[in-house]
Amino acid sequence: MVKAVTLTRVVGARPQFMQAAALRRELMRRGHREILVHTGQHYDEAMSRIFFDDLGLDRPDVNLEAGSGGHGAQTGRMMSALEEFLLEHPCDALVVDGDTNSTLAGALVAAKMHIPLVHVEAGLRSFDMRMPEEVNRIVTDCLADLLCAPTTTAVSNLDKEGLSKNVVRTGDLMYDCFNSFKERADKTILDRLGLKAGDYFLATVHRAENTDDAGKLRSILSALDALPLPVILPVHPRVAGKIREYTDSVDSPGALRPIEPVGYLGMLALEAGAKCIFTDSGGVQREAFFWGKPSVVLRETTEWREIVEGGWSILSGWRSQDILNAYERIDNQYPDIPQNVRDEVFGGGLAAERVAEAIEAMLS
């Protein structure tokens, strides 16, 4: 009989909400207690609330309200508030996932307070140290007591860095979440937007490397606007501000159709109906693969090499012509993705069970 434990789960961005939902259900089923700490990194309350509602996830036990700002200032505020919280609310282990500043803050505080640290999504690498996310994930992996790697490539990356101890290949919690909610995708969003499945593209652009550079953002938007079908672009408020700053308007006379941000269930429906997905998001790239949809990744690198190496996704970078060329290639040569391949790459929907088992083994 495994003893019940108390875990503190640190989240701060939308992909982490999805992964928290998948793991929380499994932990509760096993009789464990999870304290959900929202750092406030994703600080738009309305957007956070939509995701929590869609996922059926309880409101966080605490919101540290770190807000935006430079990496150092934001991470410092998170660390200070999290340390204070943990002093008053002890736990058996602290769980972080991914590569955000919230991840790094949680990892550093856990290490300094000698709290066992679990890193979900361990071992991912872009091999681009210019990315803040790459620094965050490498530091977190070095500090973690348990490394939950989603793919065989992630396991291999850790082994090459001498981090093969306490590594478990668990699969991807986002795939668990997808399998749980795909049948509940909000297809009414297509009617509301006047869309027909297969007759539009979907795009997301959010990474600072693309949105904080005027030339890159203009080039990406120009390519999307030149595509042969309408391009639905849910726009985060921060990115909308950048678009207004760098261009005349968020509105477009061409293919591009910017819309307000949508919740998880609406996004699932838009992905399912899209002919092709253009994104700089690792989460959306994976969800395209889960749906069996081709994707063009608006980056030079990706952490999800299996999808690219299988021919299901193409890296285009930010230049307009490269994006258009990538679409032509994938439109002409896109291979089907058998269900067994999706399960093999991302763990067959058993990631939450494997992560929970690994945590229990670590704490036993």
C-alpha positions as CSV (number, residue, x, y, z in Angstrom):
1,M,0.0,0.0,0.0
2,V,1.5,3.3,-1.1
3,K,1.2,6.1,1.5
4,A,-0.7,9.2,0.6
5,V,1.6,12.2,-0.2
6,T,1.2,15.9,-0.7
7,L,2.5,17.4,-3.9
8,T,2.9,21.1,-4.9
9,R,2.3,21.6,-8.6
10,V,3.6,24.9,-10.1
11,V,1.9,26.1,-13.3
12,G,2.0,29.4,-15.1
13,A,1.1,28.9,-18.8
14,R,-1.7,27.3,-20.8
15,P,0.2,24.0,-21.7
16,Q,0.9,23.5,-18.1
17,F,-2.8,23.8,-17.2
18,M,-3.5,21.0,-19.7
19,Q,-0.8,18.7,-18.2
20,A,-1.9,19.6,-14.7
21,A,-5.5,18.4,-15.5
22,A,-4.3,15.1,-16.8
23,L,-2.1,14.3,-13.8
24,R,-4.3,15.7,-11.1
25,R,-7.1,13.2,-11.9
26,E,-4.7,10.3,-11.6
27,L,-3.1,11.6,-8.3
28,M,-6.6,12.1,-6.8
29,R,-7.6,8.6,-7.9
30,R,-4.6,7.3,-6.0
31,G,-5.5,9.2,-2.8
32,H,-2.8,11.9,-3.0
33,R,-3.2,15.6,-2.4
34,E,-2.0,18.2,-4.9
35,I,-1.6,21.9,-4.1
36,L,-1.9,23.8,-7.3
37,V,0.1,27.0,-7.4
38,H,-0.4,29.4,-10.3
39,T,2.5,31.8,-10.6
40,G,0.5,34.3,-12.6
41,Q,3.0,34.2,-15.5
42,H,0.0,33.8,-17.8
43,Y,-1.6,36.8,-16.2
44,D,-4.7,37.4,-18.3
45,E,-7.4,36.2,-15.9
46,A,-10.1,35.8,-18.4
47,M,-8.0,33.5,-20.6
48,S,-6.8,31.5,-17.6
49,R,-10.4,31.1,-16.4
50,I,-11.6,29.8,-19.8
51,F,-8.9,27.1,-19.8
52,F,-9.6,26.0,-16.2
53,D,-13.4,25.8,-17.0
54,D,-12.9,23.8,-20.2
55,L,-10.6,21.4,-18.4
56,G,-12.8,21.0,-15.4
57,L,-9.8,22.0,-13.3
58,D,-10.3,23.4,-9.8
59,R,-9.1,27.0,-9.3
60,P,-5.5,27.2,-8.1
61,D,-5.0,27.0,-4.4
62,V,-3.0,30.2,-4.7
63,N,-2.0,32.7,-7.4
64,L,1.4,34.3,-6.9
65,E,0.5,37.1,-9.3
66,A,4.0,37.4,-10.7
67,G,2.8,39.1,-13.8
68,S,5.0,40.1,-16.8
69,G,8.3,41.8,-17.0
70,G,11.9,40.9,-17.8
71,H,13.0,37.3,-17.2
72,G,15.1,38.1,-14.1
73,A,12.5,40.3,-12.5
74,Q,9.6,37.9,-13.2
75,T,11.5,34.8,-12.1
76,G,12.7,36.6,-8.9
77,R,9.1,37.6,-8.0
78,M,8.0,34.0,-8.5
79,M,10.8,32.6,-6.4
80,S,10.2,35.0,-3.5
81,A,6.5,34.4,-3.4
82,L,6.8,30.6,-3.9
83,E,9.4,30.3,-1.1
84,E,7.1,32.1,1.3
85,F,4.2,29.9,0.4
86,L,6.1,26.7,0.8
87,L,7.4,27.7,4.2
88,E,3.8,27.9,5.3
89,H,2.6,24.9,3.3
90,P,5.1,22.0,3.4
91,C,4.9,19.2,0.8
92,D,6.6,15.9,0.0
93,A,7.6,16.9,-3.5
94,L,7.3,19.8,-5.9
95,V,6.3,19.1,-9.6
96,V,7.1,21.4,-12.5
97,D,6.7,20.9,-16.2
98,G,8.0,22.3,-19.4
99,D,10.4,25.2,-19.8
100,T,8.8,28.4,-18.7
101,N,10.1,30.9,-16.1
102,S,7.5,29.3,-13.7
103,T,9.3,26.0,-14.3
104,L,12.7,27.5,-13.5
105,A,11.4,29.4,-10.4
106,G,9.9,26.2,-9.0
107,A,13.1,24.2,-9.7
108,L,15.4,26.7,-8.0
109,V,13.2,27.1,-4.9
110,A,12.8,23.3,-4.5
111,A,16.6,22.8,-4.8
112,K,17.3,25.6,-2.2
113,M,14.7,24.3,0.2
114,H,15.7,20.6,-0.3
115,I,12.3,19.6,-1.5
116,P,12.3,16.6,-4.0
117,L,11.8,18.0,-7.5
118,V,9.9,16.3,-10.3
119,H,10.4,17.6,-13.8
120,V,7.6,16.6,-16.3
121,E,8.6,17.0,-19.9
122,A,12.3,16.5,-19.0
123,G,15.0,16.0,-21.7
124,L,13.5,18.2,-24.4
125,R,16.1,20.2,-26.4
126,S,16.1,22.7,-29.2
127,F,19.9,23.0,-29.0
128,D,19.5,26.8,-29.3
129,M,20.9,28.5,-26.2
130,R,19.5,31.8,-27.4
131,M,16.1,30.6,-26.3
132,P,15.3,31.4,-22.6
133,E,13.2,28.1,-22.6
134,E,16.3,26.1,-23.4
135,V,18.2,27.5,-20.5
136,N,15.2,26.9,-18.2
137,R,14.8,23.3,-19.2
138,I,18.5,22.4,-18.9
139,V,18.8,24.0,-15.4
140,T,15.6,22.3,-14.3
141,D,16.8,18.9,-15.6
142,C,20.1,19.3,-13.7
143,L,18.3,20.0,-10.4
144,A,15.5,17.4,-10.7
145,D,15.3,14.3,-8.5
146,L,12.9,12.6,-11.0
147,L,13.0,13.2,-14.7
148,C,9.8,12.3,-16.6
149,A,10.8,12.2,-20.2
150,P,7.9,12.2,-22.8
151,T,9.7,10.6,-25.7
152,T,12.7,8.3,-26.5
153,T,14.5,11.3,-28.0
154,A,14.2,13.1,-24.7
155,V,15.6,10.1,-22.8
156,S,18.5,10.0,-25.3
157,N,19.2,13.7,-24.8
158,L,19.4,13.2,-21.0
159,D,21.7,10.2,-21.4
160,K,24.1,12.2,-23.6
161,E,24.3,14.9,-20.9
162,G,25.1,12.4,-18.1
163,L,21.6,12.6,-16.6
164,S,20.5,9.0,-17.1
165,K,19.8,8.4,-13.4
166,N,16.2,8.7,-12.2
167,V,14.9,9.0,-15.7
168,V,11.5,7.5,-16.7
169,R,10.0,7.5,-20.1
170,T,6.4,8.3,-19.3
171,G,4.9,9.6,-22.5
172,D,3.2,13.0,-22.9
173,L,0.6,14.3,-20.5
174,M,-0.7,16.5,-23.3
175,Y,-1.6,13.4,-25.3
176,D,-3.5,12.1,-22.2
177,C,-5.4,15.4,-22.0
178,F,-6.1,15.4,-25.7
179,N,-7.5,11.8,-25.6
180,S,-9.7,12.8,-22.7
181,F,-11.2,15.9,-24.3
182,K,-11.1,15.4,-28.1
183,E,-14.7,14.1,-28.2
184,R,-15.8,17.3,-26.4
185,A,-14.2,19.7,-28.9
186,D,-16.5,22.7,-29.3
187,K,-17.5,22.4,-33.0
188,T,-20.0,25.2,-32.7
189,I,-17.0,27.6,-33.1
190,L,-16.8,26.7,-36.8
191,D,-20.4,27.9,-37.3
192,R,-19.8,31.0,-35.3
193,L,-16.9,31.9,-37.5
194,G,-18.6,30.8,-40.7
195,L,-16.1,28.1,-41.4
196,K,-16.3,24.7,-43.0
197,A,-13.9,21.9,-42.1
198,G,-11.1,21.5,-44.6
199,D,-11.6,25.0,-46.0
200,Y,-9.4,27.0,-43.8
201,F,-5.9,27.1,-42.1
202,L,-5.2,27.7,-38.4
203,A,-2.2,29.7,-37.2
204,T,-0.7,30.6,-33.8
205,V,2.2,33.0,-33.2
206,H,3.4,33.7,-29.7
207,R,7.1,33.1,-29.2
208,A,9.1,36.2,-28.3
209,E,11.7,35.3,-31.0
210,N,8.9,35.9,-33.6
211,T,6.7,38.5,-32.0
212,D,9.3,40.9,-30.5
213,D,11.1,41.3,-33.8
214,A,9.3,43.6,-36.2
215,G,10.8,42.2,-39.3
216,K,10.1,38.6,-38.4
217,L,6.5,39.3,-37.3
218,R,5.8,41.2,-40.5
219,S,7.3,38.4,-42.6
220,I,5.2,35.7,-40.9
221,L,2.0,37.7,-41.2
222,S,2.8,38.4,-44.8
223,A,3.1,34.7,-45.6
224,L,0.0,33.8,-43.7
225,D,-1.9,36.5,-45.6
226,A,-0.8,35.1,-48.9
227,L,-2.1,31.6,-48.4
228,P,-4.9,30.3,-50.6
229,L,-7.5,29.7,-47.9
230,P,-8.6,31.9,-44.9
231,V,-6.1,31.7,-42.0
232,I,-7.7,31.8,-38.5
233,L,-5.3,33.4,-36.1
234,P,-6.3,33.5,-32.4
235,V,-4.4,36.5,-31.1
236,H,-3.1,36.8,-27.5
237,P,-3.5,40.3,-26.1
238,R,0.3,40.7,-25.9
239,V,0.7,39.7,-29.5
240,A,-2.1,41.9,-30.7
241,G,-0.2,44.8,-29.1
242,K,2.9,43.9,-31.1
243,I,0.9,43.6,-34.3
244,R,-0.5,47.1,-33.8
245,E,3.0,48.4,-33.0
246,Y,4.6,46.9,-36.0
247,T,1.8,47.1,-38.6
248,D,-1.0,49.4,-39.4
249,S,-3.7,47.2,-38.1
250,V,-4.6,43.7,-36.8
251,D,-7.1,43.6,-39.6
252,S,-6.0,42.2,-43.0
253,P,-7.4,42.5,-46.5
254,G,-6.0,39.1,-47.5
255,A,-6.3,35.5,-46.1
256,L,-5.5,36.4,-42.5
257,R,-8.5,36.5,-40.1
258,P,-7.4,37.4,-36.5
259,I,-9.8,36.4,-33.8
260,E,-10.0,36.7,-30.0
261,P,-8.3,34.0,-28.0
262,V,-10.3,30.8,-27.6
263,G,-10.5,28.2,-24.9
264,Y,-9.1,24.6,-25.0
265,L,-12.3,23.0,-26.4
266,G,-12.7,25.6,-29.1
267,M,-9.0,25.3,-30.1
268,L,-9.4,21.5,-30.4
269,A,-12.3,22.0,-32.8
270,L,-10.3,24.6,-34.9
271,E,-7.4,22.2,-35.1
272,A,-9.6,19.3,-36.1
273,G,-11.2,21.2,-39.0
274,A,-8.0,22.9,-40.3
275,K,-6.5,21.8,-43.6
276,C,-3.0,22.7,-42.3
277,I,-1.7,24.3,-39.1
278,F,1.0,27.0,-38.9
279,T,2.5,27.5,-35.5
280,D,5.5,28.4,-33.4
281,S,4.0,26.5,-30.4
282,G,5.3,23.1,-29.4
283,G,1.9,22.3,-27.9
284,V,-0.1,23.1,-31.0
285,Q,2.5,21.3,-33.1
286,R,1.8,18.2,-31.1
287,E,-1.9,18.6,-31.2
288,A,-1.7,18.8,-35.0
289,F,0.1,15.5,-34.9
290,F,-2.5,14.0,-32.5
291,W,-5.3,15.0,-35.0
292,G,-3.3,13.7,-38.0
293,K,-3.0,17.2,-39.4
294,P,0.1,18.6,-41.3
295,S,1.9,21.5,-39.6
296,V,4.4,24.1,-40.6
297,V,6.5,25.2,-37.7
298,L,7.5,28.9,-37.8
299,R,10.8,28.2,-36.1
300,E,14.3,27.0,-37.1
301,T,14.3,24.3,-34.5
302,T,11.8,22.2,-32.5
303,E,12.0,20.0,-29.4
304,W,9.6,17.5,-31.0
305,R,12.0,15.9,-33.5
306,E,9.9,12.8,-34.0
307,I,7.2,14.7,-35.8
308,V,9.5,16.4,-38.2
309,E,11.6,13.3,-38.9
310,G,8.4,11.4,-39.7
311,G,7.5,14.0,-42.3
312,W,4.4,15.1,-40.5
313,S,5.7,18.6,-39.8
314,I,8.1,21.0,-41.5
315,L,10.3,23.6,-40.0
316,S,10.0,26.8,-42.1
317,G,11.6,29.6,-40.0
318,W,10.1,33.1,-40.2
319,R,10.8,34.1,-43.8
320,S,7.7,34.5,-46.0
321,Q,8.9,32.5,-49.0
322,D,10.2,29.7,-46.8
323,I,6.8,29.5,-45.1
324,L,5.0,29.3,-48.4
325,N,7.4,26.8,-49.8
326,A,7.1,24.6,-46.7
327,Y,3.3,24.6,-47.1
328,E,3.6,23.5,-50.8
329,R,5.9,20.7,-49.8
330,I,3.7,19.3,-47.0
331,D,0.5,19.8,-49.0
332,N,1.9,17.6,-51.8
333,Q,3.7,15.0,-49.7
334,Y,1.9,14.7,-46.4
335,P,1.9,11.0,-45.1
336,D,-1.0,9.6,-43.0
337,I,-0.3,9.1,-39.3
338,P,-1.5,5.7,-38.2
339,Q,-3.0,5.6,-34.7
340,N,-0.4,3.1,-33.5
341,V,2.4,5.6,-34.5
342,R,0.8,8.4,-32.5
343,D,0.5,6.1,-29.5
344,E,4.1,4.9,-29.9
345,V,5.6,8.3,-30.1
346,F,3.7,9.9,-27.2
347,G,3.0,7.1,-24.8
348,G,-0.5,5.8,-25.7
349,G,-2.4,8.0,-23.2
350,L,-0.8,6.4,-20.2
351,A,1.5,9.2,-19.2
352,A,-0.4,10.3,-16.1
353,E,-0.3,6.8,-14.7
354,R,3.4,6.4,-15.4
355,V,4.2,9.8,-13.8
356,A,2.2,9.0,-10.7
357,E,3.9,5.6,-10.4
358,A,7.3,7.2,-10.7
359,I,6.5,9.8,-8.0
360,E,5.3,7.1,-5.7
361,A,8.5,5.1,-6.3
362,M,10.7,8.1,-5.6
363,L,8.9,8.9,-2.3
364,S,8.5,5.4,-1.1
